[in-house]
Amino acid sequence: MLAPAATDADSWPGSRPQTYTSAAGTHRFKTRPPQLSTWSGRSHGTLVAATSSGEETVLWSRELVNIPVTAYVADSGASVVTFDTWAKLGYEHALVIYDRHGNVVADYDLEALLTPQEIASHVVHTVSARRWLQDARIAFGPGERDIVIALNWGKTTRVALDSGAIDAAR
């Protein structure tokens, strides 16, 4: 298979605060980008437990390793998984796992998740991004023990939330 063309231009507006909610609505992860820069630096992240009446209790709050493009929050609040870095998709911090206290369990660049051949053959490249998650399906596995990433070209990767161990299948 030929490598996807790298002719597309990217347009990245300034990053903005985001809120990601667990599937059951029990937890919210809020990110706030750095004030001085739109494309670099680190976000601040806060995980809160949410009640049905809208009350929130902060579980942890910390500087993140990057400015996440998207995040998934476990219903139990035990894990937050962020994907990619604003304006730098598919490079450093492609997948970061935080535990129930906000500690980094794992921080992977794309080369830790995919082989060079997979990146060259299956990932859409643009001027500033490697869009590896394009049309992917992402969900927590049974018992929220792992995050499951089903890529659009057939590869499925499971990453253990407690250790960061990667189990890739084709």
C-alpha contacts under 8 A as a table, 3 or more apart, distances in Angstrom:
res1	aa1	res2	aa2	distance
1	M	121	S	5.94
2	L	121	S	6.03
3	A	120	A	5.20
3	A	121	S	4.58
3	A	122	H	6.84
3	A	123	V	7.74
3	A	124	V	7.94
4	P	120	A	7.41
4	P	121	S	6.82
4	P	122	H	7.05
4	P	123	V	6.74
4	P	124	V	5.23
4	P	125	H	6.24
5	A	8	D	7.70
5	A	124	V	7.10
5	A	125	H	6.34
5	A	126	T	7.48
6	A	124	V	7.45
6	A	125	H	4.83
6	A	126	T	4.55
6	A	127	V	6.22
7	T	125	H	7.88
7	T	126	T	6.00
7	T	127	V	6.85
8	D	125	H	7.79
8	D	126	T	4.96
8	D	127	V	6.39
9	A	126	T	6.08
9	A	127	V	5.54
9	A	128	S	7.85
10	D	126	T	6.75
10	D	127	V	6.28
10	D	128	S	6.53
10	D	129	A	7.70
12	W	87	A	6.01
13	P	38	T	7.72
14	G	38	T	4.56
14	G	39	W	6.67
15	S	33	P	6.27
15	S	38	T	5.53
15	S	39	W	6.91
15	S	67	I	7.92
15	S	86	W	6.97
16	R	32	R	6.72
16	R	33	P	6.09
17	P	30	K	7.21
17	P	31	T	5.40
17	P	32	R	4.46
17	P	33	P	6.15
18	Q	30	K	5.68
18	Q	31	T	5.20
18	Q	32	R	6.77
19	T	28	R	6.53
19	T	29	F	5.59
19	T	30	K	4.38
19	T	31	T	6.40
20	Y	28	R	5.55
20	Y	29	F	5.08
20	Y	30	K	6.40
20	Y	70	T	7.86
20	Y	71	A	6.30
20	Y	72	Y	6.76
20	Y	73	V	6.95
21	T	24	A	7.98
21	T	25	G	5.71
21	T	26	T	7.56
21	T	27	H	5.86
21	T	28	R	4.41
21	T	29	F	6.37
21	T	72	Y	7.51
21	T	73	V	6.29
22	S	25	G	5.02
22	S	26	T	6.19
22	S	27	H	5.41
22	S	28	R	6.30
22	S	72	Y	6.83
22	S	73	V	4.71
22	S	74	A	5.66
22	S	75	D	5.17
23	A	26	T	7.79
23	A	73	V	7.72
23	A	74	A	7.62
23	A	75	D	6.36
24	A	27	H	7.96
24	A	75	D	6.02
25	G	28	R	7.31
25	G	50	A	7.19
25	G	75	D	7.26
26	T	49	A	5.91
26	T	50	A	5.15
26	T	51	T	6.63
26	T	75	D	5.90
26	T	76	S	7.58
26	T	77	G	7.89
27	H	47	L	7.04
27	H	48	V	5.60
27	H	49	A	4.48
27	H	50	A	5.34
27	H	73	V	6.94
27	H	74	A	7.55
27	H	75	D	6.30
27	H	76	S	7.65
27	H	77	G	6.10
28	R	47	L	5.77
28	R	48	V	5.30
28	R	49	A	6.51
28	R	50	A	6.88
28	R	73	V	7.02
29	F	45	G	6.83
29	F	46	T	5.64
29	F	47	L	4.46
29	F	48	V	6.41
29	F	71	A	7.86
29	F	73	V	6.78
29	F	80	V	7.66
30	K	45	G	5.55
30	K	46	T	5.15
30	K	47	L	6.42
31	T	43	S	6.17
31	T	44	H	5.55
31	T	45	G	4.46
31	T	46	T	6.53
32	R	43	S	5.32
32	R	44	H	5.11
32	R	45	G	6.48
33	P	38	T	7.67
33	P	41	G	8.00
33	P	42	R	6.55
33	P	43	S	4.18
33	P	44	H	6.37
33	P	67	I	6.28
34	P	37	S	6.07
34	P	38	T	7.30
34	P	40	S	7.92
34	P	41	G	6.26
34	P	42	R	5.93
34	P	43	S	5.47
34	P	44	H	7.44
35	Q	38	T	7.66
37	S	40	S	5.88
37	S	41	G	6.95
39	W	86	W	6.32
39	W	87	A	6.08
40	S	66	N	7.90
40	S	67	I	7.49
40	S	86	W	7.67
41	G	66	N	6.35
41	G	67	I	6.99
42	R	63	E	6.64
42	R	64	L	5.78
42	R	65	V	5.80
42	R	66	N	4.34
42	R	67	I	5.27
43	S	63	E	6.03
43	S	64	L	5.41
43	S	65	V	7.40
43	S	66	N	5.88
43	S	67	I	4.86
43	S	68	P	7.55
44	H	61	S	7.34
44	H	62	R	5.72
44	H	63	E	4.37
44	H	64	L	5.52
45	G	61	S	5.64
45	G	62	R	5.53
45	G	63	E	6.13
45	G	64	L	6.08
46	T	58	V	7.05
46	T	59	L	7.58
46	T	60	W	5.73
46	T	61	S	4.17
46	T	62	R	6.57
47	L	58	V	6.08
47	L	59	L	5.58
47	L	60	W	5.44
47	L	61	S	6.40
47	L	77	G	7.85
48	V	56	E	5.83
48	V	57	T	5.25
48	V	58	V	4.36
48	V	59	L	5.29
48	V	60	W	7.22
49	A	56	E	5.50
49	A	57	T	5.16
49	A	58	V	6.51
49	A	59	L	6.76
49	A	77	G	7.33
50	A	54	G	6.11
50	A	55	E	5.72
50	A	56	E	4.60
50	A	57	T	6.66
51	T	54	G	5.27
51	T	55	E	5.30
51	T	56	E	6.51
52	S	55	E	7.46
58	V	61	S	7.32
59	L	100	R	7.79
59	L	101	H	7.18
60	W	100	R	7.86
60	W	101	H	5.90
60	W	102	G	5.91
61	S	102	G	7.03
62	R	102	G	6.92
64	L	67	I	7.26
65	V	93	H	7.57
66	N	85	T	5.94
66	N	86	W	7.87
66	N	93	H	6.97
67	I	84	D	7.91
67	I	85	T	5.20
67	I	86	W	5.40
68	P	71	A	6.98
68	P	82	T	5.82
68	P	83	F	5.84
68	P	84	D	5.59
68	P	85	T	4.87
68	P	86	W	5.92
69	V	82	T	7.41
69	V	83	F	5.96
69	V	84	D	5.52
69	V	85	T	5.67
69	V	86	W	5.37
69	V	89	L	7.93
70	T	82	T	5.79
70	T	83	F	5.39
70	T	84	D	7.23
71	A	80	V	6.88
71	A	81	V	5.48
71	A	82	T	4.16
71	A	83	F	6.02
72	Y	80	V	5.76
72	Y	81	V	5.18
72	Y	82	T	6.41
72	Y	139	A	7.88
73	V	77	G	6.74
73	V	79	S	6.25
73	V	80	V	4.66
73	V	81	V	6.56
74	A	77	G	5.15
74	A	78	A	6.22
74	A	79	S	5.43
74	A	80	V	6.31
74	A	140	F	7.17
74	A	144	E	6.73
75	D	78	A	7.79
76	S	79	S	7.72
77	G	80	V	7.43
77	G	100	R	6.17
78	A	99	D	5.75
78	A	100	R	4.20
79	S	97	I	6.87
79	S	98	Y	5.60
79	S	99	D	4.69
79	S	100	R	5.51
79	S	161	L	6.89
80	V	97	I	5.91
80	V	98	Y	5.16
80	V	99	D	6.65
80	V	100	R	7.88
81	V	95	L	6.89
81	V	96	V	5.61
81	V	97	I	4.55
81	V	98	Y	6.29
81	V	147	I	7.98
82	T	94	A	7.86
82	T	95	L	5.74
82	T	96	V	5.19
82	T	97	I	6.57
83	F	93	H	7.03
83	F	94	A	5.19
83	F	95	L	4.68
83	F	96	V	6.53
84	D	88	K	7.08
84	D	89	L	5.06
84	D	90	G	6.01
84	D	91	Y	7.24
84	D	92	E	7.25
84	D	93	H	5.54
84	D	94	A	4.05
84	D	95	L	6.21
85	T	88	K	5.20
85	T	89	L	5.53
85	T	90	G	7.73
85	T	91	Y	7.65
85	T	92	E	7.15
85	T	93	H	6.25
85	T	94	A	6.83
86	W	89	L	6.59
87	A	128	S	6.84
87	A	129	A	7.10
88	K	91	Y	6.12
88	K	92	E	7.75
88	K	128	S	5.97
88	K	129	A	5.42
88	K	130	R	7.87
89	L	94	A	7.05
89	L	128	S	7.42
89	L	129	A	4.68
89	L	130	R	5.55
89	L	131	R	6.14
89	L	132	W	7.94
90	G	93	H	7.94
90	G	94	A	5.51
90	G	109	D	7.28
90	G	110	L	5.57
90	G	129	A	6.07
90	G	130	R	4.57
90	G	131	R	6.03
90	G	132	W	6.16
91	Y	94	A	6.00
91	Y	109	D	5.56
91	Y	110	L	5.58
91	Y	129	A	7.63
91	Y	130	R	7.17
92	E	108	Y	6.86
92	E	109	D	4.28
92	E	110	L	6.74
93	H	96	V	6.05
93	H	107	D	5.80
93	H	108	Y	5.41
93	H	109	D	5.03
93	H	110	L	7.68
94	A	107	D	7.66
94	A	108	Y	5.79
94	A	109	D	4.92
94	A	110	L	5.49
95	L	106	A	7.76
95	L	107	D	5.96
95	L	108	Y	5.28
95	L	109	D	6.86
95	L	110	L	7.88
96	V	104	V	7.14
96	V	105	V	7.55
96	V	106	A	5.55
96	V	107	D	4.41
96	V	108	Y	6.32
97	I	104	V	5.84
97	I	105	V	5.34
97	I	106	A	5.23
97	I	107	D	6.62
97	I	161	L	6.69
97	I	164	G	7.32
98	Y	101	H	7.59
98	Y	102	G	5.17
98	Y	103	N	5.27
98	Y	104	V	4.57
98	Y	105	V	5.59
98	Y	106	A	7.46
99	D	102	G	5.25
99	D	103	N	5.42
99	D	104	V	6.54
99	D	105	V	6.39
99	D	161	L	7.68
99	D	162	D	7.43
100	R	103	N	7.48
104	V	107	D	7.08
105	V	161	L	7.47
105	V	162	D	6.91
105	V	163	S	6.28
105	V	164	G	6.17
106	A	163	S	7.31
106	A	164	G	5.15
108	Y	111	E	7.84
108	Y	112	A	5.87
108	Y	113	L	7.19
109	D	112	A	5.67
109	D	113	L	7.16
110	L	113	L	5.22
110	L	114	L	6.08
111	E	114	L	5.28
111	E	115	T	6.08
111	E	116	P	6.78
112	A	115	T	7.52
113	L	157	T	7.98
113	L	166	I	7.67
114	L	118	E	5.93
114	L	119	I	6.34
115	T	118	E	5.11
115	T	119	I	6.26
116	P	119	I	5.09
116	P	120	A	6.12
117	Q	120	A	5.09
117	Q	121	S	5.92
118	E	121	S	5.12
118	E	122	H	5.54
118	E	123	V	7.16
119	I	122	H	5.68
119	I	123	V	5.08
119	I	132	W	7.71
120	A	123	V	6.30
122	H	132	W	7.79
122	H	153	W	6.96
123	V	130	R	6.15
123	V	131	R	5.92
123	V	132	W	5.00
124	V	130	R	5.74
124	V	131	R	5.25
124	V	132	W	6.72
125	H	128	S	7.83
125	H	129	A	5.89
125	H	130	R	4.58
125	H	131	R	6.35
126	T	129	A	5.16
126	T	130	R	6.38
126	T	131	R	7.87
131	R	134	Q	5.65
132	W	151	L	7.77
133	L	136	A	5.06
133	L	151	L	6.56
133	L	152	N	7.90
134	Q	151	L	7.76
134	Q	152	N	7.14
135	D	151	L	7.11
135	D	152	N	5.63
136	A	149	I	6.78
136	A	150	A	5.53
136	A	151	L	4.49
136	A	152	N	5.21
137	R	148	V	7.99
137	R	149	I	5.91
137	R	150	A	5.04
137	R	151	L	6.57
137	R	152	N	7.78
138	I	147	I	7.14
138	I	148	V	5.63
138	I	149	I	4.63
138	I	150	A	6.31
139	A	147	I	5.83
139	A	148	V	5.41
139	A	149	I	6.87
140	F	144	E	5.37
140	F	145	R	7.43
140	F	146	D	5.85
140	F	147	I	4.42
140	F	148	V	5.90
141	G	144	E	5.29
141	G	145	R	6.20
141	G	146	D	5.26
141	G	147	I	5.71
141	G	148	V	6.06
142	P	145	R	6.58
142	P	146	D	7.68
144	E	147	I	7.35
144	E	161	L	7.76
145	R	160	A	6.00
145	R	161	L	5.71
145	R	162	D	7.19
146	D	158	R	6.14
146	D	159	V	5.27
146	D	160	A	4.27
146	D	161	L	4.94
146	D	162	D	7.95
147	I	158	R	5.62
147	I	159	V	5.40
147	I	160	A	6.69
147	I	161	L	6.84
148	V	156	T	6.96
148	V	157	T	5.79
148	V	158	R	4.53
148	V	159	V	6.68
149	I	156	T	5.53
149	I	157	T	5.15
149	I	158	R	6.35
150	A	154	G	6.85
150	A	155	K	5.99
150	A	156	T	4.29
150	A	157	T	6.51
151	L	154	G	5.71
151	L	155	K	5.35
151	L	156	T	6.05
152	N	155	K	7.47
154	G	170	R	6.39
155	K	168	A	7.45
155	K	169	A	6.11
155	K	170	R	4.56
156	T	168	A	6.08
156	T	169	A	5.42
156	T	170	R	6.10
157	T	166	I	7.02
157	T	167	D	5.78
157	T	168	A	4.28
157	T	169	A	6.09
158	R	166	I	5.95
158	R	167	D	5.10
158	R	168	A	6.20
159	V	164	G	5.66
159	V	165	A	5.54
159	V	166	I	4.58
159	V	167	D	6.18
160	A	163	S	5.66
160	A	164	G	4.90
160	A	165	A	5.17
160	A	166	I	6.60
161	L	164	G	5.57
161	L	165	A	7.88
